[in-house]
């Protein structure tokens, strides 16, 4: 195939010729229009893929959009990320489009066509990875994308922003050890996310470094929601030799742990110390206020958005980058030294 | 001025002639483009206004957007509304643009230009009113708008969706009276929103109907945030004849009230019953779980979005409509009969 422009790049006309369609049909496929037959679209996409076609970024008078895609839109957690994206988008006169997908692992099937029609400045994805075909389609349209990956399973192929999960787990557990706790339980997140495992490993390391035994009965996996915290904590608190402290792995789980304590007739913090993770706004308004590991969600979203704008303007290269922001322990009222009965 | 189309409506060409500019300049003004001088834009807007120009709704192959504008984007409350808009937008293949403005009373100054450029299917505004100029500009572009007005100050000129605030205040107070409380305090919202006053009036009516005195010392105005609930409740609980129950006016305020109880050494619900308002997800995870008045925020946002789509398609007329959804009392664990010490 001849290369059509002065830089030797494949042009729209080249693609049209090779796919045996009109230039306007190639353009329709690039724009995610639905009035192209599936077979034609498949042929055009194949030619685009074979030649690693990359369209010039759009630079018209249109209203600029930045898109954020969540796998769930149901917690303060999502709100913090949205605020971060919105702050930076605002500074640059762009509006924020919010999309959401029921799946934890990738945006829904209709999403990509809609994005191609919207042609946003870029896409912030709150997922751990992206199917190769979606990556390719976004790249062919020069739409930059960055993953916010608090789950800690970075796709090596995509720029991502995360936070220091292992260090967070270490800090939470050390704090409890320093208060004098020995029977320390953890309800970490789901077993299939690396961030859960990283926080758990931080817990293990803190216990080992303090010369404390790790009792497998005190390790539980939750779901990052209050329901899971309640269910797991009830089991832990019914153990004959119950823990005096629980590191809850998320603030929402910590709410469930506090409810479990109440149901079991235990007071927080006198009978049970509780540490959360995230430091959502709500953490300062639990009774007692929650000691937690602050994960800078808003800043993570701000960084991801700035990275998109830098990729867009050519200030950053598309070479995969991993930004990891630090986590910090915030001590409030839900943790104290274990009571005489427990120690 | 001659009227240019067969229906006798003013055309773009008519406006251009009268404003002594080109048709493309009129089009730029309609599209919110910034490459038009302020004086030219003013002249064109004046002609548009004088002739009550209304552009045909856009109907191209563009990706459809629905816009939601918040005055603050910092609570579960906003998240509930966003989810409602997103659900209905999704059903119709539209994406959601989120904008926010620091002011409680109207979108920021740059917002209207950006909206005109984006040309959304419609706009859901979480405000009580809209400046006349903004209304006119949206109408001239045939962009329908609906107000979600939980504050209860409906602009008579705009379709709006609200909820039954007076009935909610009445139900919350009646519940406390039925439990046997007599010293019942209220921390309602800000004094300048009608919804605060409606909830307060519901409280007053419930007290009067039960033959109970209304003690002005037990009436306080908050800010709908936890901080305000904490500050007001502390003052109430330090009264020589303190209340045995507080109706908190919002769930976030209820969190502050619960913290005030803890600070004052009072147990909820044994020493103090607390009722919230809204029924955010968090209400079931406070310790104890919060009795509250459910305001159907998500449904309100869904209704507002459906109304926009109906206005858009011509199924509904732009005649102002006020939809008021009902509120319901949700009884959980934060309310019990007053203890013997208090009664």
Interface residues (C-beta under 8 A of the other chain):
Chain A: X32 X33 X35 X61 X62 X63 X65 X67 X73 X74 X75 X76 X78 X79 X82 X83 X86 X93 X95 X96 X97 X98 X99 X100 X110 X114 X117 X118 X226 X252 X255 X256 X258 X259 X261 X262 X268 X281 X282 X284 X285 X286 X287 X288 X289
Chain B: X31 X32 X33 X35 X61 X62 X63 X65 X67 X73 X74 X75 X76 X78 X79 X82 X83 X86 X93 X95 X96 X97 X98 X99 X100 X110 X114 X117 X118 X226 X252 X255 X256 X258 X259 X261 X262 X268 X281 X282 X284 X285 X286 X287 X288 X289
